[in-house]
């Protein structure tokens, strides 16, 4: 189990490393291709795609991941594949209903131009491909075969980047072409997932005809879990899927600054989620592992895994958030057109919930695994109501800044609630002191980098030099603080040691020396394995 989790975390880290430049380059290419107004319209349609996907996928993926993982190895392979077939049929019906309902709303109620309707149809095509692809992806994740999912994600990202690069070289700044490239990348994603499913099916061994374990209350548990998660997911979309884009469209569409406000907010969303991407991708591997441990009542191992994952997610995620907050003006000035510089304020506001998300991602994975769906439902309903009230109050007055402020308040509160419920109320265990030291180290380095960057900018005047110096110097200083403040314990140290087998052979000794230096804590820590 431990080795499988380590392998999946390393795979997700490798995907992040491979896609780092391409993922960051995509919003930059879009900004230079489409301009400020085009970026706003593209962001609107992307959020529309995100909402269609969230509505259609609110029930099946978490059920598939959780129960395929919990029951994996207990039933014959054919039974799990029958579950996948039924999931595809059910998802197909849900997708058709969402397409039909959204078409009636977009074409019948909203007064949109012919161009907008064509773009909406292309987004629906992308949504259909993504919807079926997510079902296959969830099934594969239930088997913890993250390598196959990683390949599909890499292929899709590369296809999208190459398409936008071709448009940039041709100087084709058409919103229609950019959305068509996005839709094509989702088709490629679906085909890659289907190939991965075929490969997984061929690699599975035959099993007996009888179940190894009894299906005690399985259907009733799945029904209760699925119903609670479905209703909670529908309400949580208000808080976590940036419904503020549509409030901006509604309240500001007849105002002069509409396109600018939409561009600032949608660009801020894309940039603010980037610093915690590695934490999110790594934590996604935990749901099937936590489900297996909880299903086997191995609560001690689950607790140790949750604490280790929380420390690692915090260390990895909070430092980029702090540095992005400090260097936001230089970052936007170097990468984007000057007309998008007002994005700094909503970007910084959205980085605050990203900071707390980095800490709470493992808790978000543990919450459904330990059957915390009742708490999730109660919180989602309450947060959605408060979110809507604040949207109606703040967005008409403050535009993008008001939308980002609502996200900051509700998403931060949601992350803290998840931490308190999983770590404190359910007594899974929360490494408070080490998380606090990690946050302190990141914030201290951020303040130092802020002072240095201001000084360098005043003396040199170069935003690029300020950005490079802040990133390199801040990273080295942060690693030093991690060692001095004894952030890593024995569990994290052993995790890194297990990662050595995924490091090239000639680099393994140096890797272990680095692990020993960073995590050298005290006398009671066992020596490094040879």
GIHU-V409062 format. One record per helix or strand of 3 or more residues. SS is the DSSP state (hx for helix, st for strand). FROM is the first residue (numbers start at 1). TO is the last residue. If there is no record, write none. Layout:
ss = [SS & SS]
from = [FROM & FROM]
to = [TO & TO]
//
This chain:
ss = [hx & hx & hx & hx & hx & hx & hx & hx & hx & hx & hx & hx & hx & hx & hx & hx & hx & hx & hx & hx & hx]
from = [2 & 60 & 77 & 114 & 146 & 175 & 218 & 244 & 258 & 277 & 286 & 299 & 328 & 338 & 343 & 373 & 400 & 432 & 463 & 490 & 505]
to = [56 & 71 & 109 & 142 & 169 & 203 & 240 & 252 & 272 & 283 & 295 & 326 & 335 & 340 & 369 & 398 & 425 & 459 & 484 & 502 & 518]
//
